Amino acid sequence: MLLENESGALSRVAGLFSARGYNIESLTVAPTEDETLSRLTLVTSGSEDVIEQITKQLNKLVDVYKLTDLTGGPYIEREMLLIKVNAGGTMRDEVKRLVDIFRGRIIDVTDKTYVIELTGTGSKLEAFIDAVRGAGIIEVVRSGVSGIARGDKGMQI
Amino acid sequence: MELTGADIFVRCLKDEGVEYIFGYPGGAALHIYDALYRQEDVKHILVRHEQGAAHAADGYARSTGKPGVVLVTSGPGITNAVTGIATAYMDSIPMVIISGQVPTHLIGDDAFQEVDAVGITRPCVKHNFLVQDVADLAITIKKAFHIATTGRPGPVLVDLPKDVTAQKTEYAYPKTVSMRSYHPTAKGHPGQIKKAVDLMLAAKRPMFYTGGGIIIDNASQPLTELVRLLGYPCTNTLMGLGAFPANDPLFVGMLGMHGTYEANMAMHDSDVLVAIGARFDDRVTGDVSKFCPHAQIIHVDIDPAQIAKNVPVDVPIVGSAKAVMEEMLKLIRAAKQKPDPAALDAWWKQINTWRGQNCLEYDRDAKLIKPQYVIETLHRLTNGDAYVTSDVGQHQMWAAQYYPFNEPRRWINSGGLGTMGFGLPAAMGVKLAHPDATVCCVTGEASIQMCIQELSTCKQYNLPIKIVNLNNRYMGMVRQWQEFFYESRYSHSYMDALPDFVKLAEAYGHVGMKIEKPGDVEGALKEALQMKDRLVFMDFITDQTENVYPMIAAGKAHNEMHLKPCKAVVPTDRELA
């Protein structure tokens, strides 16, 4: 979604979902190269009818400039994970190996812990979280999904 | 020359052609009120409660098509107005609300009379704004009127902090405004319109089902032409009454929960349903899984989100009712195919059989005043030409059933939100807009007490409204549902300790009448209608046992109507005394 970068615009989107009983699974938003516009990626679920209704209701919001359902064509989704895990004793090497397998990066280290950065689809992040669970998770921070369509067409003014 | 924000605001109203604003002053709005004091172009109507201001602006808007304008202060001023704003929102009424706000440096500090007006109203406005700089004021007001009146209309709120109304800047009112993220569709898709017309012409059991969208879009004329050209039956929703003339034989009455037998049966049996400016509300459809089971559905609406929201649609058309119907008329006139006369004849025979049920018949020899008789008599004495506002409940349904409207914008009621207390303040807005017309408020003893303080406003501005109070000493519709669905346990629906409405009306400086016998109804109404320059409060003591029929119970289908009135068993005043 391209959204007018105005105060209250985000709460209109969030308010619509809660008022009409739709579910937000994840939501990311940040300004674009044009500072008057924000780009918002929202993940929701529902039957075809419900998704159609959500799309129409969002399009009605005066602050929504443009909206596309990325699942209607080929698209790329990425999410970033920051995770702090126990990395003492025997687990220290095991966790490092898992990070390598998932192509993540260790970005902070103490005697007992690692902070790991990992980017990918939601399911990849979930697989990694499951894999390191045995080491002992201290903290999980997920950015929420950002998405973009494949091909040469772009969502612009 | 530089003007203050307050003066700029008032100039904006003048340049927007605003005739009346309805409001109530308070601390955060004082600069604006001072600016109003120093000019004569925009007339301010002082209500007695902010809910009344919103309903009065709403009545003005519904009866004229022009946007209603409301001015309230911060905090309780705006929260009191919220019911009226939500009422307008549900019925797509153009309205601009300006609320005072605490100064910008105090926002967020829990200042005196501070409330997050933009947050509180967000779910019940089409859009809202907080103005933080006087330089943005004029363009924001322009945008507010633009959004409120275009596309599917609705209320727009502008929250105006007190310091912004004191800041100064050069004034220029923009002639036009364009917003990159707001482009309502007007014209329908030609291919879809063609498809719809082909379907309409091939229909064997066609039906027009039209709603408030026709009235909002001033599309009664093309609708009337279209229906008459085809000779098809037409039903209106509660919000659409008057859009098609009720005295036309092609009109089969209102549909839905308390619609006519013929309208609902024809809906159920139709094979092509043409829905225009109607939104398939649950009070219209009943059980959606049993809704129009044989019909292919054409749905014309300016709001894409209304199409296929509740009921799947075969031919969706996004566009203004007027523009689409004008295109349909052109295509039908040019088409070689004509409606099948034999099929149409058989269809009308069937509809007339249903009509023969006389579903709106009631006991005309009763010893007590029947509410239906009061409305019928009002209709006769006003030649069906009055503006009728109503509150919400049994009296609203009886007004809709027994006062047939031949013209749009005459029937003014809260259909979507169902707001008790709407009728009297709405009638004030109607009367101001149409000073020479007869304006009646059909109400009940429960609803009228929700905004009764506006009798004082009526006195101040000399608004000779005729109040028809159908007083059955019950919240009638609540009582009816308790009788049907709660084994007659009348929990808190008896209106005990009612005021003496005659004395109350007199205390406010008006004329009060109490009517207790059927034989006195006509005389009282005549007398009241002749008092052109006085507000008359007619308190009709009606039969407490009367129920609204016909009725489709919630969640039932159109062909599952209850027709025969069963005698209600209700404890009467005497038994309760």
Interface residues (C-beta under 8 A of the other chain):
Chain A: E4 S7 G8 S11 R12 G15 A19 D49 E52 Q53 K56 Q57 N59 K60 V62 D63 V64 Y65 I157
Chain B: V118 G119 R122 P123 K126 H127 N128 L130 I147 M179 R180 S181 Y182 D303 P304 A305 A308 K309
